[in-house]
Structures are given as structure tokens and as C-alpha cells.
Amino acid sequence: MDYPSEMLRSKFCLCPSGYEVASPRVIEAIYAECVPVMLSDHYVFPFSDVLNWEAFSLQVNISDIPRLKDILLAVPDDKYMKLKEGMRASKETF
């Protein structure tokens, strides 16, 4: 399995929280134009005072992980396209 190629072919990329505030997973997802799906409860997004994270990512609570597939399948095409546009617009920030 080729990780970068899989990201380029994916609509959504999982970005589980870690011990650090910033994660390379988010940046990798954005550059692959793969909507970052933040897996975390009450995550405080870095630079949220200047970045509208809701414009280019999704947040899923840890307790909702068992329903993750259904949650992502329920994202309407128009919302997905807006998230992709938001990613492209914010790409320079990363």
C-alpha cells in the first residue's frame, strides 16, 4: 500500500489526535486535497483565531468512531465540495 497515493485517491483522511497540538497528518491531508477528519473530543484547533477549520475539515468525537463510516457517507456532495474549496483556499496557510 502506497500511503501518499491512497491519500490522493481518498475523499476523507483520518487525523486522530495525538500528544501534540499540530499534526503532520492534517497538513498531509490538505496537500493531498483529502478532507481532514479530526478524531477527537473537544479538540482546540491551532490558529483557530485566524483559520476557519469548519470550512475545510470535519470533527468526529471519539464516541462516534463506531459510526464513522455512516457519518462520512452522510456528508452531502455539496458540503464535500465546499470543504474541498475551503481546503484549496487555506492551503497556503500550511
C-alpha positions in Angstrom: 0.0 0.0 0.0 1.4 3.4 -1.0 0.3 5.9 1.7 0.6 9.1 -0.4 -1.2 7.5 -3.4 -4.0 6.3 -1.1 -4.4 9.8 0.3 -4.6 11.3 -3.2 -7.4 8.9 -4.1 -9.4 9.4 -0.8 -12.2 11.8 -0.2 -11.6 11.9 3.6 -8.4 11.4 5.6 -8.5 10.4 9.3 -6.5 12.7 11.6 -6.6 11.2 15.1 -5.5 13.5 17.9 -2.1 12.9 19.4 0.0 14.4 22.1 1.0 17.5 20.0 -1.2 20.4 19.1 -0.2 20.3 15.4 -0.1 17.0 13.5 1.6 16.3 10.2 -1.5 14.2 9.3 -3.6 17.4 8.8 -1.0 19.0 6.5 -0.6 15.8 4.5 -4.3 15.6 4.1 -4.7 19.2 2.9 -1.9 18.9 0.4 -3.5 15.6 -0.9 -6.8 17.6 -1.1 -8.3 15.0 1.2 -10.8 16.4 3.7 -9.2 16.1 7.2 -11.4 14.3 9.6 -10.3 15.2 13.1 -11.0 12.4 15.6 -11.0 13.9 19.0 -13.3 15.2 21.8 -13.2 18.9 22.5 -10.1 19.5 20.3 -8.9 23.1 20.2 -7.8 23.7 16.7 -4.4 25.5 16.3 -4.7 29.1 15.0 -8.5 29.0 15.2 -8.4 32.7 15.7 -7.3 33.1 12.0 -8.3 29.8 10.4 -11.9 28.7 10.0 -11.4 24.9 10.4 -15.1 24.2 9.8 -14.6 25.5 6.2 -12.2 22.6 5.3 -12.3 19.8 7.9 -14.8 17.7 9.9 -14.6 16.9 13.5 -15.9 13.5 14.8 -16.0 12.7 18.5 -14.2 9.6 19.8 -17.6 8.2 21.0 -18.8 8.4 17.3 -16.0 6.4 15.8 -18.1 3.2 15.6 -20.5 5.2 13.3 -17.7 6.9 11.3 -18.5 5.2 8.0 -22.1 6.3 8.2 -21.2 9.8 9.3 -18.9 10.2 6.3 -21.3 8.6 3.8 -24.0 11.1 5.1 -21.9 14.2 4.1 -23.8 15.7 1.1 -21.9 16.2 -2.1 -22.4 20.0 -2.0 -20.9 20.1 1.5 -18.0 18.0 0.5 -17.3 20.3 -2.5 -17.4 23.3 -0.1 -14.9 21.6 2.2 -12.6 21.0 -0.8 -12.9 24.6 -1.9 -12.1 25.7 1.7 -9.0 23.4 1.7 -7.7 24.9 -1.5 -8.3 28.4 -0.1 -6.4 27.6 3.1 -3.6 25.5 1.6 -1.2 28.4 1.5 -1.5 28.8 5.3 0.0 25.4 5.7 
